[in-house]
Amino acid sequence: MTNLLIATQLLVAISVAYVWVFRYEVIIKEFKQFELSDLTRTSVGASKVALATLLVTSIWYPSLIAVPAMLMSLFMLAAQYFHFKIKNPLIKHLPSLIFLILCVFITLGHSN
């Protein structure tokens, strides 16, 4: 189970960092669709990259895992809200939904 949790943490962290660093043009487009400000986009991006870093760090320091996993879950839940708000098709909901489930799995897996 430990290896699965570590793999999940790495998957979430690397994916989030990849999207916010290398696919930033997609993020800009989505935040415009969501009608959110540039400041909000920048704050969310910095927070998500920091949380992704903490998810990786928590592999060696497991006491850190709860907060970043729960906060990342909240970001993914917020993404779901905004996708519903603008009536995006289901395919647009899937990435944040999958990562929401993975973050909940990480949180629950480390709490046991």
C-alpha positions in Angstrom: 0.0 0.0 0.0 2.9 2.4 0.8 4.3 2.1 -2.7 0.8 2.8 -4.2 0.5 5.9 -2.1 3.9 7.1 -3.1 3.2 6.5 -6.7 -0.1 8.4 -6.4 1.6 11.3 -4.7 4.2 11.4 -7.5 1.5 11.2 -10.2 -0.5 14.0 -8.8 2.6 16.2 -8.1 4.2 15.7 -11.4 0.9 16.2 -13.3 0.0 19.4 -11.5 3.5 20.8 -12.0 3.5 19.8 -15.7 0.2 21.5 -16.4 1.1 24.7 -14.5 4.6 25.0 -16.0 4.4 23.5 -19.5 0.7 23.9 -20.4 0.2 27.3 -19.0 -1.5 28.6 -22.1 -4.4 26.1 -21.4 -4.6 27.4 -17.9 -4.8 31.0 -19.1 -7.7 30.0 -21.5 -9.6 28.1 -18.8 -9.3 30.9 -16.2 -10.7 33.4 -18.8 -13.6 31.0 -19.4 -14.2 30.8 -15.7 -14.1 34.7 -15.5 -11.4 34.6 -12.9 -8.7 37.3 -12.6 -5.1 37.0 -13.4 -4.3 37.5 -9.7 -6.5 34.5 -8.9 -4.8 32.4 -11.6 -1.4 33.3 -10.3 -2.3 32.6 -6.7 -3.9 29.3 -7.6 -0.9 28.3 -9.7 1.7 29.2 -7.0 -0.3 27.4 -4.4 -0.7 24.2 -6.6 3.0 24.1 -7.4 3.8 24.6 -3.7 1.4 21.8 -2.8 2.8 19.5 -5.5 6.3 20.1 -4.0 5.0 19.2 -0.5 3.4 16.1 -1.9 6.8 15.0 -3.1 8.5 16.1 0.1 6.1 14.2 2.2 7.4 10.9 0.8 10.4 11.4 3.1 8.4 13.4 5.8 5.0 11.6 6.0 3.8 14.0 8.7 3.5 16.7 6.0 1.0 14.7 3.8 -2.4 15.6 5.3 -2.4 19.3 4.6 -1.2 19.4 1.0 -3.4 16.4 0.0 -6.5 18.0 1.5 -5.8 21.4 0.1 -5.1 20.0 -3.4 -8.5 18.1 -3.0 -10.1 21.5 -2.4 -8.6 23.0 -5.5 -9.8 20.0 -7.5 -13.3 20.4 -6.0 -13.2 24.1 -6.9 -12.2 23.1 -10.5 -15.2 20.8 -10.6 -17.5 23.7 -9.5 -16.1 26.0 -12.2 -16.4 23.4 -14.9 -20.1 22.9 -13.9 -20.6 26.6 -13.7 -19.7 27.2 -17.4 -21.3 23.9 -18.4 -18.2 22.3 -19.8 -18.6 18.8 -21.3 -17.7 15.8 -19.1 -14.4 15.3 -20.8 -13.2 18.7 -19.4 -14.3 17.6 -15.9 -12.4 14.3 -15.9 -8.8 15.5 -15.1 -9.7 17.4 -12.0 -12.2 14.7 -11.0 -9.6 12.0 -11.3 -7.1 14.1 -9.3 -9.7 14.9 -6.7 -10.3 11.1 -6.2 -6.5 10.5 -6.1 -6.0 13.3 -3.5 -8.8 11.9 -1.3 -7.1 8.4 -1.7 -3.8 9.9 -0.5 -5.4 11.6 2.4 -7.3 8.6 3.6 -4.4 6.2 2.8 -2.0 8.1 5.1 -4.5 8.6 7.9 -4.8 4.8 8.4 
